[in-house]
Amino acid sequence: MKNIKISQIQFEAHSTPSDNANQLKKYFEKTKKFSPDLICTPECSNIITYDIKYLKNNSTYEHNCPILLMAKSYAKQHNVSINIGSLLLRVKNKKKLVNRSFLINEKGIIVKKYDKINMFDVSISKKETHRESDTFQAGKSIAIININKIRLGFTICYDLRFPNLFRKLAKRGAEIILMPAAFTVPSGKAHWEVMLRSRAIENSLFIIATNMCGTHHTNRKTYGHSMLVNPWGKIISKAKSTPQILNTKINLEEIVETRKKIPAILNA
């Protein structure tokens, strides 16, 4: 398969996983006219909040996550692959949560998981600081998978600032890198687009960047502006700051053509 159709769901997460499962199912239904091969959702698709106690009380385990249950059923029923960008989940016998991405195939089976490697420990302003490492267990392994003969690499949000991760995925044959996110508004305005285009250009591949948008529990705000970038660094689809579905058809031959012009990735 050289052509692939992708639907990116940029949405405004509500305050509970069950609410977001219901919301996402409605968005999934809206993609049916486009008939995508792959549906992508943002980071924190189940829950997003500043309140760590609320997060721990309202997050679920993987086995009873309403979004995973819904998405597995939907994927099988409609013969579509789904990347649940990330879920914030409890782990049995562990104090810390995980920030985990999932690839569900068209048979409704989870075929790959990726735990976010780089923790978002930052001080953006006096009002906004984040210390993910206090709450989440960092992942240790990169993740890549073949789906319908297409190699997908996994990243999540803050990983965008670590070019070596993208290079490792590219060197292992990734043709598309998934970048689900819940970018803050200040860093989104300053860095989101330029870094996405840079990662695509550096590695001559497609970046599917699906971001959360809007205002969430405890007034947490996310930037939106989801986009899909081609191997030349051109933005071929872009959302604004409000909920939106981006439907895009891409041709993987563009990777070969780009690398013929500028073979930097082949020489590095």
DABEL-V312412 format. One line per field, one symbol per residue. phi: phi as a letter, one per 40 degrees, with the letter a starting at -180 (. if undefined). A space follows every 50 residues. Layout:
phi = ???
This chain:
phi = .bcbbbbbbcbbcccbdccccccccccdccccccfccabbbccfccaaac ccccdccbcbcdcbccccccccccdccbfbcbbcdabcbcbdgbcccbbb cbbbcccgbcbabacdccccbabcaccbbbbcccbbcccbbcbaacbfgb cbbbaafcddcbdccccccccchdbbbcbcabccccccdcbdcccccccc cdbfacbbbbbcbgbbdfgcbbcgfdabbcccgccbaacccbdabbbbbb bccccccccccbcdcccc
